[in-house]
Amino acid sequence: MWFKILAGTVVCLTLLLFEAYVFTSLPSGTKYKVYRFQFAIVLNLVFYAGSKHLWQRVVKDVLEDSTPNIVKCTWKSIVMFFLVLAHISPFTTNFVTREPTWLNMAAWTCFGAYILLFAMLVPLDYFFKFLRKTSRIKFFSSRKISLFVVVTITLCSVMAFQTAVQAPRIISVEVPIAKLAPSMDKMRIGLISDIHLGPTVGYTQLKRVVDMTNALNPDIVVFSGDLMDATLADVDGAATPLAELKAPYGKYFATGNHEYYTGDIENWFKALESYGFVVLHNSNRKILSKSNPNDWICILGTDDIQADQIRYEGHGMDLSKAYRGCDLSHPAILIAHQPKAAQIALDSEFSIQLILSGHTHGGQMYPIIWLCYLVNPFMSGLYRPKEDSYVYVSQGSVYYGFPLRWGTYPEITNITLRAT
C-alpha cells in the first residue's frame, strides 16, 4: 500500500516538475513529443495498478472451476484485448491522421470504458464489504457484483459512444447586454468550442460542426479554444473546413490549454488566419454597427492561463493588454477558454458584459462530471455572477480523447445579444 502511495506521489511530482521547468526549457518542436511520451508513460503507470485489480475482479473472481475451458479462454482473451487497447490509447497520439483510425477509436473507447468500469466496481466493492461486516444479511457475491458491473458498463459505454459521436445539439440562449446599442440588438454569435482534432476527431466531425454553424447564419463566429490535440502537420488538412465558416462581422479565436500542449502554436495561428479567423492573442477588435459606426462592441480574447503555468514564451493571460482600446461606454465580450480565467476577469477592474468559455465539456461523462464541478467556478450553460455580467460555458462541440459522453452532449451555441 505504501509503495503505491509513494509511486502516485512521484508521478504527481513528475507532472508538476515537467510543466514548471522541463517544458519551458525545450525547443518548440520537441515539447509536444516529450509531452506525448510523458502522458503515455504516466497513464500506463496508473493503469498498471488498476489493471491488476480489474483482472482479479473481472477474470479470476468471475471464472469458476466448473467454467468450460473454451469459455475461460474466450473471456480471458476479451478482457486482455480490452486492457491492452486501454493501455495503448495514449500512444496513439503519435499516429494522428486526417481522419481517426479504427485502432485509435477502439483504444480511446476502451480507455473511457476502463474509467467507467473502475469507477463503478471499486465503490461497489467497498460498499458491499461494509454491509457484510455490519449486517448478518447475505449480500451479492463478488462474482455477481463483477458480472453486474461488466454488463452495466458495457451498455452505458455503447450509449455514451452514440451520444458522443452524434451531431451536436443547437443550444439557443438570449443574453441581455448592458450598453448594447439598439442598432446591434439581436446580433447573433455562433459559439464553437473544444473540437480537439487529434487521435479520435478528424475532418468529417469538424466539417459537420462547420455546416451546422453556417446553417444558423450567425453574425459573429467565436471559437473559444481547444481546436487541436496535434500539430498542424499531423492533422494533415483536417482543420481546413474552418475556412468555410461564414460570419459577416468576423470569426474570432482565442487559445485553450491544448493549443499549448502541441508546441506548434505559431503554425496554428498562421493557419487560422489563412482560414479567415482573427486570432485574439491578448488583443481585441471593435465590431462596428453597419447602420451607425459610433455603435460598437469590443470583442477581446486572452491567451489561456495554461500558458502561464507552463511558461510558454510570448504567451500568457494578459487581460490589461487585451482590454486596451475598449471603454466603459461600449459593451465588451471576452473569449477566455477556462472558467477559471472567466472568474479572474470578473474579479478584475474591467467592465465585461459577456464572457465566453469552454474547457469543461460539462464534465463529458460520469464520474469526471463530479470532479469537474468541484474544480471549476462555472460548469456549463449561462451564469449571471454580476448584475451586468454574464458567463456562458460551452460543453464543447465534439469531445476530448475517448469518444464517450454520459450525462452531457456536444453543442453548438446560438447566442442572441439583446439590448437592455
C-alpha positions as CSV (number, residue, x, y, z in Angstrom):
1,M,0.0,0.0,0.0
2,W,2.7,2.5,1.0
3,F,4.6,1.6,-2.2
4,K,1.5,2.5,-4.3
5,I,1.1,5.8,-2.4
6,L,4.7,6.7,-2.9
7,A,4.5,5.8,-6.6
8,G,1.5,8.0,-7.0
9,T,3.2,10.9,-5.3
10,V,6.3,10.5,-7.5
11,V,4.0,10.6,-10.6
12,C,2.3,13.8,-9.5
13,L,5.6,15.5,-8.7
14,T,6.9,14.4,-12.1
15,L,4.0,16.1,-13.8
16,L,4.4,19.3,-11.8
17,L,8.1,19.5,-12.4
18,F,7.7,18.8,-16.1
19,E,5.2,21.6,-16.6
20,A,7.0,24.1,-14.4
21,Y,10.6,23.5,-15.6
22,V,11.3,20.9,-18.3
23,F,8.6,22.1,-20.7
24,T,9.9,25.7,-20.6
25,S,13.4,24.7,-21.5
26,L,12.7,22.6,-24.6
27,P,12.5,23.8,-28.2
28,S,9.0,24.1,-29.6
29,G,9.5,21.1,-31.9
30,T,10.5,18.9,-29.0
31,K,7.9,20.0,-26.4
32,Y,5.0,18.1,-27.9
33,K,6.9,14.9,-28.5
34,V,8.1,14.8,-24.9
35,Y,4.7,15.8,-23.6
36,R,3.0,12.9,-25.5
37,F,5.7,10.4,-24.3
38,Q,5.3,11.6,-20.7
39,F,1.5,11.5,-20.9
40,A,1.6,7.9,-22.2
41,I,4.1,6.7,-19.5
42,V,2.2,8.4,-16.6
43,L,-1.1,7.0,-17.7
44,N,0.3,3.5,-18.0
45,L,1.8,3.6,-14.5
46,V,-1.6,4.5,-13.2
47,F,-3.2,1.8,-15.5
48,Y,-0.8,-0.9,-14.2
49,A,-2.3,-1.0,-10.6
50,G,-5.8,-0.6,-12.0
51,S,-5.5,-3.4,-14.5
52,K,-4.2,-5.8,-11.9
53,H,-7.3,-5.1,-9.8
54,L,-9.6,-5.4,-12.8
55,W,-8.1,-8.7,-13.9
56,Q,-8.6,-10.1,-10.4
57,R,-12.2,-8.9,-10.2
58,V,-13.4,-9.4,-13.8
59,V,-11.5,-12.6,-14.6
60,K,-10.4,-14.5,-11.6
61,D,-13.5,-13.7,-9.5
62,V,-15.8,-14.4,-12.4
63,L,-14.5,-17.7,-13.8
64,E,-15.2,-20.7,-11.7
65,D,-13.5,-24.2,-11.7
66,S,-16.6,-25.6,-13.4
67,T,-16.5,-23.0,-16.2
68,P,-15.7,-24.7,-19.5
69,N,-12.2,-24.2,-20.8
70,I,-13.4,-22.6,-24.1
71,V,-15.4,-20.0,-22.1
72,K,-12.4,-19.3,-19.9
73,C,-10.1,-18.8,-22.8
74,T,-12.6,-16.6,-24.7
75,W,-13.3,-14.4,-21.7
76,K,-9.7,-14.0,-20.8
77,S,-8.9,-13.1,-24.4
78,I,-11.7,-10.4,-24.4
79,V,-10.6,-8.9,-21.2
80,M,-6.9,-8.9,-22.1
81,F,-7.8,-7.3,-25.5
82,F,-9.8,-4.6,-23.7
83,L,-7.0,-3.9,-21.2
84,V,-4.3,-3.8,-23.9
85,L,-6.3,-1.3,-26.0
86,A,-6.9,0.9,-23.0
87,H,-3.1,0.8,-22.2
88,I,-2.1,1.8,-25.8
89,S,-4.6,4.6,-26.1
90,P,-2.2,7.4,-25.0
91,F,0.4,6.2,-27.5
92,T,-2.0,6.7,-30.4
93,T,-1.3,10.5,-30.1
94,N,1.8,9.6,-32.2
95,F,-0.3,8.3,-35.0
96,V,-2.7,11.2,-35.8
97,T,-4.1,11.4,-39.3
98,R,-6.7,13.4,-41.2
99,E,-9.4,11.0,-40.1
100,P,-9.3,8.9,-36.9
101,T,-8.3,5.2,-37.5
102,W,-10.4,2.3,-36.1
103,L,-7.5,1.5,-33.8
104,N,-7.5,5.0,-32.3
105,M,-11.2,5.0,-31.8
106,A,-11.2,1.5,-30.3
107,A,-8.3,2.2,-28.0
108,W,-9.8,5.5,-26.6
109,T,-13.2,4.0,-26.3
110,C,-11.7,1.2,-24.1
111,F,-9.8,3.9,-22.2
112,G,-13.1,5.7,-21.4
113,A,-14.9,2.4,-20.6
114,Y,-11.9,1.5,-18.3
115,I,-12.6,4.6,-16.3
116,L,-16.3,3.8,-16.0
117,L,-15.6,0.2,-15.0
118,F,-13.1,1.1,-12.3
119,A,-15.3,4.0,-11.0
120,M,-18.3,1.7,-10.6
121,L,-16.6,-1.5,-9.5
122,V,-14.4,-0.1,-6.7
123,P,-17.1,1.8,-4.8
124,L,-19.5,-1.2,-5.0
125,D,-16.8,-3.5,-3.7
126,Y,-16.3,-1.3,-0.6
127,F,-20.0,-0.7,-0.2
128,F,-20.9,-4.4,0.0
129,K,-17.8,-5.2,2.0
130,F,-19.0,-2.7,4.6
131,L,-22.5,-4.2,4.5
132,R,-21.1,-7.7,5.0
133,K,-19.2,-6.6,8.1
134,T,-22.1,-4.7,9.7
135,S,-25.0,-6.9,8.8
136,R,-25.9,-10.6,9.0
137,I,-27.7,-10.5,5.7
138,K,-26.0,-12.4,2.9
139,F,-25.4,-9.9,0.1
140,F,-24.3,-10.5,-3.5
141,S,-21.1,-12.4,-4.0
142,S,-18.0,-10.7,-5.6
143,R,-18.7,-12.7,-8.8
144,K,-22.3,-11.4,-9.1
145,I,-21.1,-7.9,-8.5
146,S,-18.5,-8.1,-11.2
147,L,-20.9,-9.6,-13.7
148,F,-23.5,-6.9,-12.9
149,V,-20.9,-4.1,-13.3
150,V,-19.5,-5.5,-16.6
151,V,-22.9,-5.7,-18.2
152,T,-23.9,-2.3,-16.9
153,I,-20.8,-0.6,-18.1
154,T,-20.9,-2.3,-21.5
155,L,-24.4,-0.9,-22.0
156,C,-23.5,2.5,-20.7
157,S,-20.4,2.7,-22.9
158,V,-22.5,1.9,-26.0
159,M,-25.0,4.6,-25.2
160,A,-22.2,7.0,-24.3
161,F,-20.5,6.4,-27.6
162,Q,-23.7,7.0,-29.5
163,T,-24.1,10.3,-27.6
164,A,-20.5,11.4,-28.3
165,V,-20.5,10.8,-32.0
166,Q,-23.9,12.2,-32.7
167,A,-24.4,15.6,-34.3
168,P,-24.0,18.5,-31.8
169,R,-27.2,19.9,-30.3
170,I,-28.1,23.5,-31.1
171,I,-28.4,25.4,-27.8
172,S,-30.1,28.8,-28.2
173,V,-29.8,31.4,-25.5
174,E,-30.6,35.1,-25.2
175,V,-28.3,37.3,-23.2
176,P,-29.2,40.9,-22.1
177,I,-26.1,43.1,-22.8
178,A,-25.8,46.4,-20.9
179,K,-24.8,49.3,-23.1
180,L,-25.6,47.4,-26.3
181,A,-26.9,49.9,-28.9
182,P,-30.4,49.4,-30.4
183,S,-28.8,49.1,-33.8
184,M,-26.9,46.0,-32.6
185,D,-29.9,44.4,-30.8
186,K,-30.5,40.7,-31.8
187,M,-27.0,40.3,-33.1
188,R,-26.2,36.6,-33.0
189,I,-23.0,34.7,-32.1
190,G,-22.3,31.2,-33.1
191,L,-20.1,29.7,-30.4
192,I,-17.9,26.7,-31.1
193,S,-15.5,25.2,-28.6
194,D,-13.3,22.1,-27.8
195,I,-13.1,20.3,-31.1
196,H,-9.9,18.5,-30.2
197,L,-8.6,17.5,-33.6
198,G,-6.4,14.5,-32.9
199,P,-6.4,10.8,-32.5
200,T,-10.2,10.4,-32.4
201,V,-11.5,13.6,-34.1
202,G,-10.9,14.5,-37.7
203,Y,-12.0,16.3,-40.8
204,T,-15.5,14.8,-41.0
205,Q,-16.5,15.8,-37.5
206,L,-15.2,19.3,-37.9
207,K,-17.0,19.6,-41.3
208,R,-20.3,18.7,-39.7
209,V,-19.8,21.4,-37.0
210,V,-19.0,24.0,-39.6
211,D,-22.0,23.1,-41.8
212,M,-24.3,23.2,-38.7
213,T,-22.9,26.6,-37.6
214,N,-23.3,28.1,-41.1
215,A,-26.9,26.9,-41.1
216,L,-27.6,29.2,-38.1
217,N,-26.5,32.3,-40.2
218,P,-24.6,33.8,-37.2
219,D,-23.4,37.5,-37.4
220,I,-20.2,36.5,-35.5
221,V,-18.4,33.2,-35.0
222,V,-16.4,32.6,-31.8
223,F,-14.1,29.7,-31.3
224,S,-13.3,29.6,-27.6
225,G,-10.2,27.3,-27.7
226,D,-9.0,23.7,-27.8
227,L,-9.2,23.3,-31.6
228,M,-6.4,20.8,-31.7
229,D,-4.6,18.0,-29.9
230,A,-1.8,17.6,-32.5
231,T,0.5,19.7,-34.7
232,L,-0.7,21.3,-37.9
233,A,1.3,18.8,-40.0
234,D,-0.1,15.8,-38.1
235,V,-3.7,16.5,-38.8
236,D,-3.0,16.7,-42.5
237,G,-5.6,19.3,-43.5
238,A,-8.3,18.2,-41.1
239,A,-8.8,21.8,-40.0
240,T,-9.5,23.2,-43.5
241,P,-13.3,23.2,-43.1
242,L,-12.8,26.2,-40.8
243,A,-12.2,28.3,-43.9
244,E,-15.9,27.6,-44.9
245,L,-17.3,29.3,-41.8
246,K,-19.3,32.4,-42.7
247,A,-20.0,35.4,-40.5
248,P,-20.4,39.0,-41.8
249,Y,-18.9,40.5,-38.7
250,G,-16.0,38.2,-38.5
251,K,-14.6,34.9,-37.0
252,Y,-12.6,35.1,-33.7
253,F,-10.4,32.7,-32.0
254,A,-8.7,32.6,-28.6
255,T,-6.4,29.8,-27.3
256,G,-7.3,26.9,-25.0
257,N,-4.9,24.9,-22.9
258,H,-4.5,22.1,-25.5
259,E,-3.1,24.6,-28.1
260,Y,0.0,24.9,-26.0
261,Y,0.5,21.2,-25.4
262,T,1.0,20.8,-29.2
263,G,4.1,23.1,-29.1
264,D,3.0,24.3,-32.5
265,I,1.0,27.4,-31.7
266,E,2.7,29.7,-34.2
267,N,1.9,27.4,-37.1
268,W,-1.7,27.1,-35.9
269,F,-2.0,30.8,-35.7
270,K,-0.9,31.2,-39.3
271,A,-3.3,28.5,-40.4
272,L,-6.2,30.1,-38.5
273,E,-5.5,33.5,-40.1
274,S,-5.4,31.8,-43.5
275,Y,-8.9,30.4,-42.7
276,G,-10.2,33.9,-42.1
277,F,-10.0,34.0,-38.3
278,V,-8.9,36.9,-36.2
279,V,-6.7,35.4,-33.6
280,L,-7.2,37.3,-30.3
281,H,-3.8,36.9,-28.8
282,N,-4.3,39.2,-25.7
283,S,-5.9,41.6,-28.1
284,N,-9.3,43.0,-29.3
285,R,-11.3,44.2,-32.2
286,K,-14.2,46.6,-32.5
287,I,-17.3,45.2,-34.2
288,L,-19.0,48.2,-35.7
289,S,-22.7,48.5,-36.4
290,K,-23.4,48.7,-40.1
291,S,-26.1,51.3,-39.6
292,N,-24.2,53.5,-37.1
293,P,-20.3,53.4,-36.9
294,N,-20.5,55.0,-33.5
295,D,-22.2,51.9,-32.1
296,W,-19.8,49.0,-31.5
297,I,-18.9,46.0,-29.4
298,C,-15.4,45.4,-28.2
299,I,-14.6,41.7,-28.6
300,L,-11.4,40.6,-26.8
301,G,-9.6,37.4,-26.2
302,T,-6.9,36.3,-23.8
303,D,-4.3,33.5,-24.0
304,D,-5.2,30.5,-21.9
305,I,-4.0,30.5,-18.3
306,Q,-2.2,27.2,-19.0
307,A,0.4,29.2,-21.0
308,D,1.3,30.9,-17.7
309,Q,1.7,27.6,-15.9
310,I,4.0,26.0,-18.4
311,R,5.7,29.4,-19.1
312,Y,5.1,29.3,-22.8
313,E,7.3,32.0,-24.2
314,G,5.4,35.0,-25.5
315,H,2.1,33.7,-24.2
316,G,0.0,34.1,-21.1
317,M,-3.2,35.7,-19.9
318,D,-2.9,39.5,-20.1
319,L,-6.3,41.0,-19.6
320,S,-5.0,44.6,-19.3
321,K,-3.4,44.3,-22.8
322,A,-6.5,42.6,-24.2
323,Y,-8.8,45.3,-22.9
324,R,-6.7,48.2,-24.2
325,G,-8.9,50.3,-26.5
326,C,-12.2,49.1,-25.1
327,D,-14.1,51.6,-22.9
328,L,-16.9,51.8,-20.3
329,S,-19.4,53.3,-22.7
330,H,-19.5,50.3,-25.0
331,P,-20.1,46.6,-24.2
332,A,-17.2,44.2,-24.0
333,I,-17.3,40.4,-24.8
334,L,-14.4,38.3,-23.7
335,I,-13.3,35.0,-25.0
336,A,-11.5,33.2,-22.2
337,H,-11.2,29.4,-22.6
338,Q,-11.2,28.2,-19.0
339,P,-13.9,29.2,-16.4
340,K,-11.1,30.0,-14.0
341,A,-10.0,32.7,-16.4
342,A,-13.6,33.9,-16.6
343,Q,-13.5,34.3,-12.8
344,I,-10.2,36.2,-13.0
345,A,-11.9,38.6,-15.4
346,L,-14.9,39.0,-13.2
347,D,-12.7,39.9,-10.3
348,S,-10.7,42.4,-12.3
349,E,-11.2,46.2,-12.6
350,F,-12.5,45.8,-16.2
351,S,-16.2,46.1,-17.3
352,I,-17.1,43.0,-19.3
353,Q,-20.6,42.2,-20.1
354,L,-20.3,38.7,-21.5
355,I,-17.5,36.0,-21.1
356,L,-17.5,33.0,-23.5
357,S,-15.7,29.9,-22.2
358,G,-15.4,26.2,-22.8
359,H,-12.8,23.7,-21.4
360,T,-15.1,21.7,-19.1
361,H,-17.0,19.7,-21.7
362,G,-19.7,19.7,-19.0
363,G,-17.5,17.0,-17.4
364,Q,-18.0,14.8,-20.5
365,M,-19.1,11.8,-18.5
366,Y,-19.5,10.4,-15.1
367,P,-17.6,10.2,-12.7
368,I,-15.5,13.0,-14.2
369,I,-18.5,15.3,-14.1
370,W,-18.3,15.4,-10.3
371,L,-14.6,16.3,-10.3
372,C,-15.2,18.9,-13.0
373,Y,-17.9,20.5,-10.8
374,L,-15.6,20.8,-7.9
375,V,-12.6,22.4,-9.6
376,N,-14.3,24.9,-11.9
377,P,-16.2,28.1,-10.8
378,F,-18.6,27.6,-13.7
379,M,-19.6,24.2,-15.2
380,S,-21.8,24.6,-18.2
381,G,-24.5,26.9,-19.5
382,L,-25.4,30.5,-18.7
383,Y,-24.5,32.2,-15.5
384,R,-25.1,35.7,-14.1
385,P,-22.4,36.2,-11.5
386,K,-22.9,40.0,-11.5
387,E,-25.8,42.3,-12.3
388,D,-24.5,43.3,-15.7
389,S,-22.1,40.4,-16.4
390,Y,-22.8,37.0,-17.8
391,V,-20.7,33.9,-18.4
392,Y,-21.5,31.2,-20.9
393,V,-19.6,27.9,-20.7
394,S,-20.0,25.6,-23.7
395,Q,-20.0,21.8,-23.2
396,G,-17.8,21.5,-26.3
397,S,-18.8,20.8,-29.9
398,V,-17.2,17.3,-30.1
399,Y,-15.3,15.6,-27.3
400,Y,-11.8,15.1,-25.9
401,G,-10.0,11.8,-26.4
402,F,-12.4,9.0,-25.6
403,P,-15.5,9.2,-27.8
404,L,-17.9,8.8,-24.8
405,R,-20.4,11.2,-23.3
406,W,-22.6,10.2,-20.4
407,G,-24.7,12.9,-18.8
408,T,-23.5,15.5,-21.3
409,Y,-23.8,16.2,-25.0
410,P,-21.8,18.1,-27.7
411,E,-23.2,21.5,-28.5
412,I,-23.1,24.5,-30.8
413,T,-24.4,27.6,-29.1
414,N,-26.6,30.2,-30.8
415,I,-26.3,33.3,-28.7
416,T,-28.6,36.2,-29.3
417,L,-27.5,39.5,-27.8
418,R,-30.3,41.7,-26.5
419,A,-30.2,45.5,-25.8
420,T,-31.4,46.3,-22.3
